[in-house]
Structures are given as structure tokens and as C-alpha cells.
Amino acid sequence: MNLAIFGDQTIWIVARSTGVASLLALSLSLLSGMALRPKSLGWLSTNRAVSELHSYATVLWLPLGLVHVIAILLDPYAKVGLGDLVVPFRVSYGAFAIGLGTISVQLLVVVLIAAWSRTRLSRGQWLAFHRLSYLAFAAAFLHGVLSGTDLAYPWLAGIAWLVAAILAMFGLRRITHAIRPQAVPLRAERNAA
């Protein structure tokens, strides 16, 4: 394949497009994962199509994210090295934005390893690791907003902010549900007395 299709911008275009596509796949994975929780959208929690979408989107963001990272590493203008994948905030430009991308990748690797190790983890351990995907999405979203130029397109910015708002709304709902004291059923109170 001739990489000179778009002149010297081919690698940059591949990096941009796979970055956006990976974020969209991660968004679908999170949204469908939230829909599978009975307390979020009960009527979707047992839907097989939603479960399949969650599995497919989860598998889809990985190669897209990997190609994004490889393209950025190969891009002579980005000047991102292998060390920047390990230690965030080291690049000479946009250190915060690029560092958020590094943190997102690292968190997603932890989530992926936990998913592969699910049978060896307790439910609580697995959930703790799995919930890191919310932080990974936040870091990836901010990485895209702060370092990318694609959100200059109003249609893409609108979709990105809408998805982020939906994820934030459901995420806050799940957090408040988790920290709210659970009501003791009336029967349990009577039996205790």
C-alpha cells in the first residue's frame, strides 16, 4: 500500500480517524454497558442485542486505539515516543492533553486485563477494575477535546458532547445509587425487633 495517497498527511489522517473511531467505539461500549445494568435502563438490561453491541464495541475500540497510537508514534510531526506511552505528560507540546491520552490507554489496558481475568477475580474486584473504563473515557474524551482538531466540526463536537453528557448523567446516577444508604425492608425491621 502506498502511504503517499494524501501526501505527507497520510499518517496524520490515519491517526485522527482512528482516534475518533476509537472514542466512538469506546462510547458505544460504555453506553451499552450502562444499558445492561438493570437499575439504569431496566427494559434494555436483558436485551441480547445490547449485550452483543457491548461486546462488539469493546472489541472494536482496541484495534482502533492501537492503530491510533501506532500512527502517532510514526508521525514525524507529533514527536511522541515509546516512553510517552509509559510516562504521561512528557511530550514537548500539549503535554497535558497528550498525557491524558496516555493515561486513558493505560487505564483501558488494566480494564482489558481484568476482563480477560474475570474468572480469577471476585465480583467486587472485577467491578472495581471494570469501572476504571469511566475514567478512561473521561481521559480519552478530554484528550480528544484538548489535543485534537476534529472537534472543530460542529456535527462531531455535538455528538461528542452529547455522548459525554449522557455518560456523565448515567455515571452520576450510578454513583449516587452506590453511595446512597440502602433502605432496610420493613419485614427485616420487624424480625429484628
C-alpha angles and dihedrals in degrees: 000000000000110000091197093080092113096024116243091341098073096098091044091051091048090049093049097044095046091045092055092042092049091051090049091050091048089049091052090048092052095043093049091044090054090048089056090062108095093218093055106050105352096187091058097043094089097036110123092205091057090049091050091047089052092051094045095046090047090055092042099057092056100067091036091052091045092053089047091054093045092049091050090049090051095044107103092204096052093058092200114153135197090261089061089063090060103035114040126214096031103113118107095236130040090003094168095047095044090043090056088056090052092050090048092053092047093050092048090052089054090049091048093050090048090051091052090047096045095120091055095049130075115245091255093051092047092049092049091054093040092054089060085079088077091058090044090054092048091051092046092047093050089044089057094044095047102037106026131081096203094086087068085084105088095215092054093042090051093052092045094050092044092053091045091051092049091048091047092049094050092040092054089046091054092046093050090047091051096049098039112101110253116240114244111235113250092239091057090053091051093048091050092054 
